[in-house]
Amino acid sequence: MGTVIFDISMSLDGYIAASGMTPEEGMGIGGEVLHDWAFRGGERDREVLERAGSKLGAVIGGRRTYDNSIKWWGADGPTGPARIPLFVVSHGTPDDVPADGVYTFVGDIHAALDAARAAAGDGDVGIMGGADIARQYLRAGLVDEVSIHLMPVLFGSGTPLFGDDDSLDEHVRLERTECICTDAATHLRFLVVK
């Protein structure tokens, strides 16, 4: 069984999306800057991205992330031509799911993780946005590693990864296992101490 990794890009002030998030502006107004490291970064940024994808066997995401991203992802999902299965935690299935898509809609975080592990085999399971899904998995003690791509930008407002309104129930101890600094981002990787 692979590792369960929560992986996300974040502004220096703790936001995973800018304010003004809509289906047309899936990352908020100007929020796409959070992904610059993956698309415009240097060689070390590409190495971080390739390494993360090399062991990835399945992905879990939230319904809002799906709704705000499907027009860019299409049938292939967030991993593009790799077509890695995406399990969307949702109370229902939308009417407009692309034919032959990689998407499976699952009712809760535990069922999504079970299905993702089965699909991944020995591969890793990646948990992507949004913030609510991340907090649910961390609160339930189901995350093995946290990977944050810290971007040199301050949003001032938007969707915080961790906020006062939906905090964790208890401390989650982390052990830093990696810190890679590039011109585009600071890539931080932590082991969740259990």
Summary of the structure (lengths in Angstrom):
residues: 194
radius of gyration: 15.7
end to end distance: 17.2
largest distance: 42.4
contacts: 609
relative contact order: 0.25
helix: 32%
strand: 29%
